[in-house]
Amino acid sequence: EKGTTVPGFYAAGECACVSVHGANRLGTNSLLDLIVFGRRGGKAIVEFLKSTKDFPKLPADPGSKTKAQIHEIKSRTTGHKPVALRTELQQIMMDECGIFRTAEGLKKALDRIQELRTMYKSVVIDDKGTQFNTDLLEAIELGNLLETANIVVASALNRNESRGGHSREDFPERDDHNWMKHTFAFKGDGPLPPLDYKPVTVTKYQPKKRVY
């Protein structure tokens, strides 16, 4: 949020936040993200790898944390199945964090996501194999989905306005004075991610109300 550049760290797509479509997601803009910015990002990565001599030093076993996570999931014999947790996560996000949202619904979703994150700590899988283990892959992906959902809902609850695909029924108007800014979420020690913000840089096109 301070504008710090991280050398060698690239992003393409909506996560790159190049502001070609604000908070709204349109199919044509997604293609622009992928085909134009994805290609530019890929070419830039190649040039960076060719020109950079001093890469950061890695620890002795950089994969130890991932290996420990995989071992823990595979060695567990009792617990919650990923499919049940994922299905409930999908439903609560659809019901309470779709395009139309309210503070009441977002708080309900946030509370349940915390419970699902706790349940995930005892997730169990049937396939203990080491090849093409989609059971393991889906379990790991579920953990990432829960973290992402936590960020999305917490950020949406904090943004007291409607903008693009974020329509707050309790705050129906867009508020450029207070909320013309990007949301940044950080990894914290508590259940909710610390949030900060960075103003949007307005260049050629001035923001105006949508009337269509």
PyMOL CGO cylinders between C-alpha atoms (Angstrom):
from pymol import cmd
from pymol.cgo import CYLINDER

trace = [
    CYLINDER, 0.00, 0.00, 0.00, 3.09, 2.21, 0.22, 0.3, 1, 1, 1, 1, 1, 1,
    CYLINDER, 3.09, 2.21, 0.22, 3.94, 1.59, -3.43, 0.3, 1, 1, 1, 1, 1, 1,
    CYLINDER, 3.94, 1.59, -3.43, 6.96, -0.58, -2.66, 0.3, 1, 1, 1, 1, 1, 1,
    CYLINDER, 6.96, -0.58, -2.66, 8.21, -2.51, -5.69, 0.3, 1, 1, 1, 1, 1, 1,
    CYLINDER, 8.21, -2.51, -5.69, 9.20, -6.14, -5.06, 0.3, 1, 1, 1, 1, 1, 1,
    CYLINDER, 9.20, -6.14, -5.06, 11.78, -7.15, -7.72, 0.3, 1, 1, 1, 1, 1, 1,
    CYLINDER, 11.78, -7.15, -7.72, 10.87, -10.38, -9.48, 0.3, 1, 1, 1, 1, 1, 1,
    CYLINDER, 10.87, -10.38, -9.48, 7.27, -10.44, -8.24, 0.3, 1, 1, 1, 1, 1, 1,
    CYLINDER, 7.27, -10.44, -8.24, 4.79, -10.39, -11.13, 0.3, 1, 1, 1, 1, 1, 1,
    CYLINDER, 4.79, -10.39, -11.13, 1.02, -10.54, -11.36, 0.3, 1, 1, 1, 1, 1, 1,
    CYLINDER, 1.02, -10.54, -11.36, -1.39, -10.86, -14.28, 0.3, 1, 1, 1, 1, 1, 1,
    CYLINDER, -1.39, -10.86, -14.28, -5.16, -10.88, -14.36, 0.3, 1, 1, 1, 1, 1, 1,
    CYLINDER, -5.16, -10.88, -14.36, -7.53, -9.26, -11.92, 0.3, 1, 1, 1, 1, 1, 1,
    CYLINDER, -7.53, -9.26, -11.92, -5.10, -9.76, -9.01, 0.3, 1, 1, 1, 1, 1, 1,
    CYLINDER, -5.10, -9.76, -9.01, -2.67, -7.41, -10.79, 0.3, 1, 1, 1, 1, 1, 1,
    CYLINDER, -2.67, -7.41, -10.79, -5.13, -4.54, -10.22, 0.3, 1, 1, 1, 1, 1, 1,
    CYLINDER, -5.13, -4.54, -10.22, -4.22, -2.59, -13.35, 0.3, 1, 1, 1, 1, 1, 1,
    CYLINDER, -4.22, -2.59, -13.35, -7.59, -0.81, -13.06, 0.3, 1, 1, 1, 1, 1, 1,
    CYLINDER, -7.59, -0.81, -13.06, -8.97, -1.55, -16.52, 0.3, 1, 1, 1, 1, 1, 1,
    CYLINDER, -8.97, -1.55, -16.52, -12.38, -2.37, -15.06, 0.3, 1, 1, 1, 1, 1, 1,
    CYLINDER, -12.38, -2.37, -15.06, -12.57, -1.05, -11.51, 0.3, 1, 1, 1, 1, 1, 1,
    CYLINDER, -12.57, -1.05, -11.51, -14.43, -3.39, -9.18, 0.3, 1, 1, 1, 1, 1, 1,
    CYLINDER, -14.43, -3.39, -9.18, -16.59, -4.84, -11.95, 0.3, 1, 1, 1, 1, 1, 1,
    CYLINDER, -16.59, -4.84, -11.95, -15.73, -8.07, -13.73, 0.3, 1, 1, 1, 1, 1, 1,
    CYLINDER, -15.73, -8.07, -13.73, -16.60, -8.22, -17.41, 0.3, 1, 1, 1, 1, 1, 1,
    CYLINDER, -16.60, -8.22, -17.41, -15.71, -11.03, -19.82, 0.3, 1, 1, 1, 1, 1, 1,
    CYLINDER, -15.71, -11.03, -19.82, -13.96, -8.74, -22.29, 0.3, 1, 1, 1, 1, 1, 1,
    CYLINDER, -13.96, -8.74, -22.29, -11.81, -7.24, -19.54, 0.3, 1, 1, 1, 1, 1, 1,
    CYLINDER, -11.81, -7.24, -19.54, -10.83, -10.70, -18.36, 0.3, 1, 1, 1, 1, 1, 1,
    CYLINDER, -10.83, -10.70, -18.36, -9.56, -11.47, -21.85, 0.3, 1, 1, 1, 1, 1, 1,
    CYLINDER, -9.56, -11.47, -21.85, -7.61, -8.22, -21.81, 0.3, 1, 1, 1, 1, 1, 1,
    CYLINDER, -7.61, -8.22, -21.81, -6.08, -9.23, -18.48, 0.3, 1, 1, 1, 1, 1, 1,
    CYLINDER, -6.08, -9.23, -18.48, -5.08, -12.65, -19.78, 0.3, 1, 1, 1, 1, 1, 1,
    CYLINDER, -5.08, -12.65, -19.78, -4.07, -12.03, -23.37, 0.3, 1, 1, 1, 1, 1, 1,
    CYLINDER, -4.07, -12.03, -23.37, -2.48, -8.58, -23.10, 0.3, 1, 1, 1, 1, 1, 1,
    CYLINDER, -2.48, -8.58, -23.10, -1.20, -8.25, -19.56, 0.3, 1, 1, 1, 1, 1, 1,
    CYLINDER, -1.20, -8.25, -19.56, -0.52, -11.98, -19.19, 0.3, 1, 1, 1, 1, 1, 1,
    CYLINDER, -0.52, -11.98, -19.19, 1.68, -11.92, -22.29, 0.3, 1, 1, 1, 1, 1, 1,
    CYLINDER, 1.68, -11.92, -22.29, 3.44, -8.74, -21.23, 0.3, 1, 1, 1, 1, 1, 1,
    CYLINDER, 3.44, -8.74, -21.23, 4.01, -10.17, -17.77, 0.3, 1, 1, 1, 1, 1, 1,
    CYLINDER, 4.01, -10.17, -17.77, 5.40, -13.42, -19.13, 0.3, 1, 1, 1, 1, 1, 1,
    CYLINDER, 5.40, -13.42, -19.13, 7.83, -11.63, -21.45, 0.3, 1, 1, 1, 1, 1, 1,
    CYLINDER, 7.83, -11.63, -21.45, 8.96, -9.36, -18.60, 0.3, 1, 1, 1, 1, 1, 1,
    CYLINDER, 8.96, -9.36, -18.60, 9.63, -12.38, -16.38, 0.3, 1, 1, 1, 1, 1, 1,
    CYLINDER, 9.63, -12.38, -16.38, 11.86, -13.94, -19.04, 0.3, 1, 1, 1, 1, 1, 1,
    CYLINDER, 11.86, -13.94, -19.04, 13.88, -10.72, -19.34, 0.3, 1, 1, 1, 1, 1, 1,
    CYLINDER, 13.88, -10.72, -19.34, 14.15, -10.43, -15.56, 0.3, 1, 1, 1, 1, 1, 1,
    CYLINDER, 14.15, -10.43, -15.56, 15.49, -13.98, -15.24, 0.3, 1, 1, 1, 1, 1, 1,
    CYLINDER, 15.49, -13.98, -15.24, 18.03, -13.37, -18.01, 0.3, 1, 1, 1, 1, 1, 1,
    CYLINDER, 18.03, -13.37, -18.01, 19.30, -10.09, -16.58, 0.3, 1, 1, 1, 1, 1, 1,
    CYLINDER, 19.30, -10.09, -16.58, 19.29, -10.78, -12.84, 0.3, 1, 1, 1, 1, 1, 1,
    CYLINDER, 19.29, -10.78, -12.84, 22.42, -12.19, -11.27, 0.3, 1, 1, 1, 1, 1, 1,
    CYLINDER, 22.42, -12.19, -11.27, 21.80, -11.91, -7.52, 0.3, 1, 1, 1, 1, 1, 1,
    CYLINDER, 21.80, -11.91, -7.52, 18.77, -13.92, -6.51, 0.3, 1, 1, 1, 1, 1, 1,
    CYLINDER, 18.77, -13.92, -6.51, 17.72, -14.07, -2.84, 0.3, 1, 1, 1, 1, 1, 1,
    CYLINDER, 17.72, -14.07, -2.84, 19.28, -16.87, -0.82, 0.3, 1, 1, 1, 1, 1, 1,
    CYLINDER, 19.28, -16.87, -0.82, 16.89, -19.70, -0.06, 0.3, 1, 1, 1, 1, 1, 1,
    CYLINDER, 16.89, -19.70, -0.06, 16.84, -21.55, 3.27, 0.3, 1, 1, 1, 1, 1, 1,
    CYLINDER, 16.84, -21.55, 3.27, 18.38, -25.01, 3.42, 0.3, 1, 1, 1, 1, 1, 1,
    CYLINDER, 18.38, -25.01, 3.42, 15.03, -26.76, 2.91, 0.3, 1, 1, 1, 1, 1, 1,
    CYLINDER, 15.03, -26.76, 2.91, 12.59, -24.27, 1.36, 0.3, 1, 1, 1, 1, 1, 1,
    CYLINDER, 12.59, -24.27, 1.36, 9.91, -26.93, 0.90, 0.3, 1, 1, 1, 1, 1, 1,
    CYLINDER, 9.91, -26.93, 0.90, 9.85, -28.10, 4.52, 0.3, 1, 1, 1, 1, 1, 1,
    CYLINDER, 9.85, -28.10, 4.52, 6.64, -26.25, 5.46, 0.3, 1, 1, 1, 1, 1, 1,
    CYLINDER, 6.64, -26.25, 5.46, 4.76, -27.66, 2.46, 0.3, 1, 1, 1, 1, 1, 1,
    CYLINDER, 4.76, -27.66, 2.46, 6.08, -31.17, 3.08, 0.3, 1, 1, 1, 1, 1, 1,
    CYLINDER, 6.08, -31.17, 3.08, 4.95, -30.98, 6.71, 0.3, 1, 1, 1, 1, 1, 1,
    CYLINDER, 4.95, -30.98, 6.71, 1.48, -29.80, 5.64, 0.3, 1, 1, 1, 1, 1, 1,
    CYLINDER, 1.48, -29.80, 5.64, 1.11, -32.68, 3.18, 0.3, 1, 1, 1, 1, 1, 1,
    CYLINDER, 1.11, -32.68, 3.18, 2.33, -35.22, 5.71, 0.3, 1, 1, 1, 1, 1, 1,
    CYLINDER, 2.33, -35.22, 5.71, -0.07, -33.95, 8.36, 0.3, 1, 1, 1, 1, 1, 1,
    CYLINDER, -0.07, -33.95, 8.36, -3.11, -34.14, 6.06, 0.3, 1, 1, 1, 1, 1, 1,
    CYLINDER, -3.11, -34.14, 6.06, -2.22, -37.61, 4.74, 0.3, 1, 1, 1, 1, 1, 1,
    CYLINDER, -2.22, -37.61, 4.74, -1.45, -39.07, 8.17, 0.3, 1, 1, 1, 1, 1, 1,
    CYLINDER, -1.45, -39.07, 8.17, -4.74, -37.96, 9.72, 0.3, 1, 1, 1, 1, 1, 1,
    CYLINDER, -4.74, -37.96, 9.72, -7.31, -40.77, 10.10, 0.3, 1, 1, 1, 1, 1, 1,
    CYLINDER, -7.31, -40.77, 10.10, -10.34, -38.89, 11.47, 0.3, 1, 1, 1, 1, 1, 1,
    CYLINDER, -10.34, -38.89, 11.47, -11.74, -35.45, 10.83, 0.3, 1, 1, 1, 1, 1, 1,
    CYLINDER, -11.74, -35.45, 10.83, -13.78, -33.40, 8.37, 0.3, 1, 1, 1, 1, 1, 1,
    CYLINDER, -13.78, -33.40, 8.37, -14.04, -34.29, 4.69, 0.3, 1, 1, 1, 1, 1, 1,
    CYLINDER, -14.04, -34.29, 4.69, -13.03, -31.46, 2.31, 0.3, 1, 1, 1, 1, 1, 1,
    CYLINDER, -13.03, -31.46, 2.31, -16.15, -31.80, 0.15, 0.3, 1, 1, 1, 1, 1, 1,
    CYLINDER, -16.15, -31.80, 0.15, -18.49, -31.02, 3.05, 0.3, 1, 1, 1, 1, 1, 1,
    CYLINDER, -18.49, -31.02, 3.05, -16.55, -27.92, 4.08, 0.3, 1, 1, 1, 1, 1, 1,
    CYLINDER, -16.55, -27.92, 4.08, -16.17, -26.71, 0.50, 0.3, 1, 1, 1, 1, 1, 1,
    CYLINDER, -16.17, -26.71, 0.50, -19.87, -27.15, -0.24, 0.3, 1, 1, 1, 1, 1, 1,
    CYLINDER, -19.87, -27.15, -0.24, -20.86, -25.12, 2.80, 0.3, 1, 1, 1, 1, 1, 1,
    CYLINDER, -20.86, -25.12, 2.80, -18.28, -22.44, 1.95, 0.3, 1, 1, 1, 1, 1, 1,
    CYLINDER, -18.28, -22.44, 1.95, -19.67, -22.19, -1.58, 0.3, 1, 1, 1, 1, 1, 1,
    CYLINDER, -19.67, -22.19, -1.58, -23.21, -21.86, -0.26, 0.3, 1, 1, 1, 1, 1, 1,
    CYLINDER, -23.21, -21.86, -0.26, -22.46, -19.18, 2.34, 0.3, 1, 1, 1, 1, 1, 1,
    CYLINDER, -22.46, -19.18, 2.34, -20.48, -17.14, -0.19, 0.3, 1, 1, 1, 1, 1, 1,
    CYLINDER, -20.48, -17.14, -0.19, -23.28, -17.42, -2.73, 0.3, 1, 1, 1, 1, 1, 1,
    CYLINDER, -23.28, -17.42, -2.73, -25.98, -16.52, -0.20, 0.3, 1, 1, 1, 1, 1, 1,
    CYLINDER, -25.98, -16.52, -0.20, -24.28, -13.74, 1.72, 0.3, 1, 1, 1, 1, 1, 1,
    CYLINDER, -24.28, -13.74, 1.72, -21.41, -12.45, -0.43, 0.3, 1, 1, 1, 1, 1, 1,
    CYLINDER, -21.41, -12.45, -0.43, -22.83, -12.44, -3.94, 0.3, 1, 1, 1, 1, 1, 1,
    CYLINDER, -22.83, -12.44, -3.94, -23.32, -9.22, -5.88, 0.3, 1, 1, 1, 1, 1, 1,
    CYLINDER, -23.32, -9.22, -5.88, -26.03, -7.98, -3.47, 0.3, 1, 1, 1, 1, 1, 1,
    CYLINDER, -26.03, -7.98, -3.47, -24.79, -7.79, 0.12, 0.3, 1, 1, 1, 1, 1, 1,
    CYLINDER, -24.79, -7.79, 0.12, -25.70, -6.43, 3.55, 0.3, 1, 1, 1, 1, 1, 1,
    CYLINDER, -25.70, -6.43, 3.55, -23.72, -5.97, 6.74, 0.3, 1, 1, 1, 1, 1, 1,
    CYLINDER, -23.72, -5.97, 6.74, -25.92, -8.56, 8.46, 0.3, 1, 1, 1, 1, 1, 1,
    CYLINDER, -25.92, -8.56, 8.46, -25.26, -11.19, 5.79, 0.3, 1, 1, 1, 1, 1, 1,
    CYLINDER, -25.26, -11.19, 5.79, -21.54, -10.46, 5.57, 0.3, 1, 1, 1, 1, 1, 1,
    CYLINDER, -21.54, -10.46, 5.57, -21.17, -10.76, 9.36, 0.3, 1, 1, 1, 1, 1, 1,
    CYLINDER, -21.17, -10.76, 9.36, -23.02, -14.07, 9.24, 0.3, 1, 1, 1, 1, 1, 1,
    CYLINDER, -23.02, -14.07, 9.24, -20.68, -15.31, 6.50, 0.3, 1, 1, 1, 1, 1, 1,
    CYLINDER, -20.68, -15.31, 6.50, -17.61, -14.11, 8.38, 0.3, 1, 1, 1, 1, 1, 1,
    CYLINDER, -17.61, -14.11, 8.38, -18.61, -15.93, 11.56, 0.3, 1, 1, 1, 1, 1, 1,
    CYLINDER, -18.61, -15.93, 11.56, -19.24, -19.18, 9.69, 0.3, 1, 1, 1, 1, 1, 1,
    CYLINDER, -19.24, -19.18, 9.69, -15.98, -18.90, 7.75, 0.3, 1, 1, 1, 1, 1, 1,
    CYLINDER, -15.98, -18.90, 7.75, -14.09, -18.71, 11.06, 0.3, 1, 1, 1, 1, 1, 1,
    CYLINDER, -14.09, -18.71, 11.06, -15.82, -21.92, 12.14, 0.3, 1, 1, 1, 1, 1, 1,
    CYLINDER, -15.82, -21.92, 12.14, -14.97, -23.60, 8.83, 0.3, 1, 1, 1, 1, 1, 1,
    CYLINDER, -14.97, -23.60, 8.83, -11.33, -22.52, 9.16, 0.3, 1, 1, 1, 1, 1, 1,
    CYLINDER, -11.33, -22.52, 9.16, -11.21, -24.17, 12.58, 0.3, 1, 1, 1, 1, 1, 1,
    CYLINDER, -11.21, -24.17, 12.58, -12.81, -27.34, 11.20, 0.3, 1, 1, 1, 1, 1, 1,
    CYLINDER, -12.81, -27.34, 11.20, -10.28, -27.35, 8.34, 0.3, 1, 1, 1, 1, 1, 1,
    CYLINDER, -10.28, -27.35, 8.34, -7.47, -27.90, 10.84, 0.3, 1, 1, 1, 1, 1, 1,
    CYLINDER, -7.47, -27.90, 10.84, -8.72, -31.49, 11.14, 0.3, 1, 1, 1, 1, 1, 1,
    CYLINDER, -8.72, -31.49, 11.14, -9.46, -32.10, 7.45, 0.3, 1, 1, 1, 1, 1, 1,
    CYLINDER, -9.46, -32.10, 7.45, -9.03, -35.73, 6.41, 0.3, 1, 1, 1, 1, 1, 1,
    CYLINDER, -9.03, -35.73, 6.41, -8.68, -37.45, 3.03, 0.3, 1, 1, 1, 1, 1, 1,
    CYLINDER, -8.68, -37.45, 3.03, -9.15, -41.04, 1.85, 0.3, 1, 1, 1, 1, 1, 1,
    CYLINDER, -9.15, -41.04, 1.85, -6.40, -41.22, -0.79, 0.3, 1, 1, 1, 1, 1, 1,
    CYLINDER, -6.40, -41.22, -0.79, -3.00, -41.53, 0.86, 0.3, 1, 1, 1, 1, 1, 1,
    CYLINDER, -3.00, -41.53, 0.86, -1.12, -42.06, -2.41, 0.3, 1, 1, 1, 1, 1, 1,
    CYLINDER, -1.12, -42.06, -2.41, 1.69, -39.98, -3.89, 0.3, 1, 1, 1, 1, 1, 1,
    CYLINDER, 1.69, -39.98, -3.89, 0.69, -39.93, -7.57, 0.3, 1, 1, 1, 1, 1, 1,
    CYLINDER, 0.69, -39.93, -7.57, -2.18, -37.94, -9.12, 0.3, 1, 1, 1, 1, 1, 1,
    CYLINDER, -2.18, -37.94, -9.12, -3.67, -37.44, -5.66, 0.3, 1, 1, 1, 1, 1, 1,
    CYLINDER, -3.67, -37.44, -5.66, -6.57, -35.10, -6.46, 0.3, 1, 1, 1, 1, 1, 1,
    CYLINDER, -6.57, -35.10, -6.46, -8.00, -35.77, -2.99, 0.3, 1, 1, 1, 1, 1, 1,
    CYLINDER, -8.00, -35.77, -2.99, -4.91, -34.16, -1.45, 0.3, 1, 1, 1, 1, 1, 1,
    CYLINDER, -4.91, -34.16, -1.45, -4.87, -31.35, -4.00, 0.3, 1, 1, 1, 1, 1, 1,
    CYLINDER, -4.87, -31.35, -4.00, -8.49, -30.44, -3.29, 0.3, 1, 1, 1, 1, 1, 1,
    CYLINDER, -8.49, -30.44, -3.29, -7.83, -30.46, 0.46, 0.3, 1, 1, 1, 1, 1, 1,
    CYLINDER, -7.83, -30.46, 0.46, -4.94, -28.02, 0.07, 0.3, 1, 1, 1, 1, 1, 1,
    CYLINDER, -4.94, -28.02, 0.07, -6.97, -25.85, -2.32, 0.3, 1, 1, 1, 1, 1, 1,
    CYLINDER, -6.97, -25.85, -2.32, -9.78, -25.72, 0.24, 0.3, 1, 1, 1, 1, 1, 1,
    CYLINDER, -9.78, -25.72, 0.24, -7.41, -24.17, 2.77, 0.3, 1, 1, 1, 1, 1, 1,
    CYLINDER, -7.41, -24.17, 2.77, -6.53, -21.47, 0.23, 0.3, 1, 1, 1, 1, 1, 1,
    CYLINDER, -6.53, -21.47, 0.23, -10.23, -20.91, -0.57, 0.3, 1, 1, 1, 1, 1, 1,
    CYLINDER, -10.23, -20.91, -0.57, -11.02, -20.40, 3.11, 0.3, 1, 1, 1, 1, 1, 1,
    CYLINDER, -11.02, -20.40, 3.11, -8.24, -17.83, 3.49, 0.3, 1, 1, 1, 1, 1, 1,
    CYLINDER, -8.24, -17.83, 3.49, -9.36, -16.01, 0.34, 0.3, 1, 1, 1, 1, 1, 1,
    CYLINDER, -9.36, -16.01, 0.34, -13.02, -16.03, 1.39, 0.3, 1, 1, 1, 1, 1, 1,
    CYLINDER, -13.02, -16.03, 1.39, -12.04, -14.58, 4.75, 0.3, 1, 1, 1, 1, 1, 1,
    CYLINDER, -12.04, -14.58, 4.75, -10.28, -11.69, 3.01, 0.3, 1, 1, 1, 1, 1, 1,
    CYLINDER, -10.28, -11.69, 3.01, -13.11, -11.09, 0.52, 0.3, 1, 1, 1, 1, 1, 1,
    CYLINDER, -13.11, -11.09, 0.52, -15.85, -10.98, 3.14, 0.3, 1, 1, 1, 1, 1, 1,
    CYLINDER, -15.85, -10.98, 3.14, -13.87, -8.88, 5.64, 0.3, 1, 1, 1, 1, 1, 1,
    CYLINDER, -13.87, -8.88, 5.64, -13.01, -6.39, 2.90, 0.3, 1, 1, 1, 1, 1, 1,
    CYLINDER, -13.01, -6.39, 2.90, -16.61, -6.25, 1.66, 0.3, 1, 1, 1, 1, 1, 1,
    CYLINDER, -16.61, -6.25, 1.66, -17.95, -5.68, 5.17, 0.3, 1, 1, 1, 1, 1, 1,
    CYLINDER, -17.95, -5.68, 5.17, -15.57, -2.78, 5.67, 0.3, 1, 1, 1, 1, 1, 1,
    CYLINDER, -15.57, -2.78, 5.67, -16.45, -1.05, 2.35, 0.3, 1, 1, 1, 1, 1, 1,
    CYLINDER, -16.45, -1.05, 2.35, -19.59, 0.94, 3.13, 0.3, 1, 1, 1, 1, 1, 1,
    CYLINDER, -19.59, 0.94, 3.13, -20.64, 1.74, -0.44, 0.3, 1, 1, 1, 1, 1, 1,
    CYLINDER, -20.64, 1.74, -0.44, -21.75, 0.10, -3.70, 0.3, 1, 1, 1, 1, 1, 1,
    CYLINDER, -21.75, 0.10, -3.70, -19.23, -0.15, -6.55, 0.3, 1, 1, 1, 1, 1, 1,
    CYLINDER, -19.23, -0.15, -6.55, -19.28, -2.39, -9.61, 0.3, 1, 1, 1, 1, 1, 1,
    CYLINDER, -19.28, -2.39, -9.61, -20.01, -5.97, -8.56, 0.3, 1, 1, 1, 1, 1, 1,
    CYLINDER, -20.01, -5.97, -8.56, -20.09, -4.95, -4.87, 0.3, 1, 1, 1, 1, 1, 1,
    CYLINDER, -20.09, -4.95, -4.87, -23.68, -3.82, -4.23, 0.3, 1, 1, 1, 1, 1, 1,
    CYLINDER, -23.68, -3.82, -4.23, -24.39, -3.06, -0.59, 0.3, 1, 1, 1, 1, 1, 1,
    CYLINDER, -24.39, -3.06, -0.59, -28.14, -2.86, -0.10, 0.3, 1, 1, 1, 1, 1, 1,
    CYLINDER, -28.14, -2.86, -0.10, -27.52, -0.92, 3.14, 0.3, 1, 1, 1, 1, 1, 1,
    CYLINDER, -27.52, -0.92, 3.14, -25.17, 1.51, 1.29, 0.3, 1, 1, 1, 1, 1, 1,
    CYLINDER, -25.17, 1.51, 1.29, -26.66, 1.71, -2.22, 0.3, 1, 1, 1, 1, 1, 1,
    CYLINDER, -26.66, 1.71, -2.22, -24.63, 4.72, -3.48, 0.3, 1, 1, 1, 1, 1, 1,
    CYLINDER, -24.63, 4.72, -3.48, -21.04, 4.81, -4.71, 0.3, 1, 1, 1, 1, 1, 1,
    CYLINDER, -21.04, 4.81, -4.71, -18.87, 6.93, -2.39, 0.3, 1, 1, 1, 1, 1, 1,
    CYLINDER, -18.87, 6.93, -2.39, -15.84, 8.21, -4.29, 0.3, 1, 1, 1, 1, 1, 1,
    CYLINDER, -15.84, 8.21, -4.29, -14.95, 10.65, -1.52, 0.3, 1, 1, 1, 1, 1, 1,
    CYLINDER, -14.95, 10.65, -1.52, -14.29, 7.91, 1.04, 0.3, 1, 1, 1, 1, 1, 1,
    CYLINDER, -14.29, 7.91, 1.04, -13.87, 4.74, -1.01, 0.3, 1, 1, 1, 1, 1, 1,
    CYLINDER, -13.87, 4.74, -1.01, -12.06, 5.58, -4.23, 0.3, 1, 1, 1, 1, 1, 1,
    CYLINDER, -12.06, 5.58, -4.23, -9.20, 3.39, -3.07, 0.3, 1, 1, 1, 1, 1, 1,
    CYLINDER, -9.20, 3.39, -3.07, -7.74, -0.09, -3.35, 0.3, 1, 1, 1, 1, 1, 1,
    CYLINDER, -7.74, -0.09, -3.35, -8.05, -2.57, -0.47, 0.3, 1, 1, 1, 1, 1, 1,
    CYLINDER, -8.05, -2.57, -0.47, -4.93, -4.29, 0.86, 0.3, 1, 1, 1, 1, 1, 1,
    CYLINDER, -4.93, -4.29, 0.86, -5.19, -7.31, 3.17, 0.3, 1, 1, 1, 1, 1, 1,
    CYLINDER, -5.19, -7.31, 3.17, -2.31, -8.61, 5.27, 0.3, 1, 1, 1, 1, 1, 1,
    CYLINDER, -2.31, -8.61, 5.27, -1.54, -11.84, 7.09, 0.3, 1, 1, 1, 1, 1, 1,
    CYLINDER, -1.54, -11.84, 7.09, -2.13, -11.27, 10.79, 0.3, 1, 1, 1, 1, 1, 1,
    CYLINDER, -2.13, -11.27, 10.79, -2.20, -13.26, 14.00, 0.3, 1, 1, 1, 1, 1, 1,
    CYLINDER, -2.20, -13.26, 14.00, -5.94, -12.85, 14.57, 0.3, 1, 1, 1, 1, 1, 1,
    CYLINDER, -5.94, -12.85, 14.57, -8.90, -14.42, 12.76, 0.3, 1, 1, 1, 1, 1, 1,
    CYLINDER, -8.90, -14.42, 12.76, -9.48, -11.35, 10.56, 0.3, 1, 1, 1, 1, 1, 1,
    CYLINDER, -9.48, -11.35, 10.56, -6.91, -9.96, 8.12, 0.3, 1, 1, 1, 1, 1, 1,
    CYLINDER, -6.91, -9.96, 8.12, -5.57, -6.47, 8.88, 0.3, 1, 1, 1, 1, 1, 1,
    CYLINDER, -5.57, -6.47, 8.88, -6.77, -4.12, 6.13, 0.3, 1, 1, 1, 1, 1, 1,
    CYLINDER, -6.77, -4.12, 6.13, -5.23, -0.99, 4.68, 0.3, 1, 1, 1, 1, 1, 1,
    CYLINDER, -5.23, -0.99, 4.68, -5.94, 1.17, 1.64, 0.3, 1, 1, 1, 1, 1, 1,
    CYLINDER, -5.94, 1.17, 1.64, -4.24, 3.01, -1.21, 0.3, 1, 1, 1, 1, 1, 1,
    CYLINDER, -4.24, 3.01, -1.21, -5.87, 5.83, -3.22, 0.3, 1, 1, 1, 1, 1, 1,
    CYLINDER, -5.87, 5.83, -3.22, -6.74, 5.15, -6.85, 0.3, 1, 1, 1, 1, 1, 1,
    CYLINDER, -6.74, 5.15, -6.85, -4.62, 7.17, -9.28, 0.3, 1, 1, 1, 1, 1, 1,
    CYLINDER, -4.62, 7.17, -9.28, -7.02, 8.98, -11.60, 0.3, 1, 1, 1, 1, 1, 1,
    CYLINDER, -7.02, 8.98, -11.60, -5.48, 9.78, -14.98, 0.3, 1, 1, 1, 1, 1, 1,
    CYLINDER, -5.48, 9.78, -14.98, -7.29, 10.41, -18.27, 0.3, 1, 1, 1, 1, 1, 1,
    CYLINDER, -7.29, 10.41, -18.27, -10.86, 9.52, -17.34, 0.3, 1, 1, 1, 1, 1, 1,
    CYLINDER, -10.86, 9.52, -17.34, -12.48, 11.20, -14.36, 0.3, 1, 1, 1, 1, 1, 1,
    CYLINDER, -12.48, 11.20, -14.36, -14.84, 9.05, -12.27, 0.3, 1, 1, 1, 1, 1, 1,
    CYLINDER, -14.84, 9.05, -12.27, -18.52, 9.65, -12.88, 0.3, 1, 1, 1, 1, 1, 1,
    CYLINDER, -18.52, 9.65, -12.88, -21.81, 8.07, -11.90, 0.3, 1, 1, 1, 1, 1, 1,
    CYLINDER, -21.81, 8.07, -11.90, -23.11, 5.20, -14.04, 0.3, 1, 1, 1, 1, 1, 1,
    CYLINDER, -23.11, 5.20, -14.04, -26.47, 6.09, -15.50, 0.3, 1, 1, 1, 1, 1, 1,
    CYLINDER, -26.47, 6.09, -15.50, -27.11, 3.06, -17.74, 0.3, 1, 1, 1, 1, 1, 1,
]
cmd.load_cgo(trace, "trace")
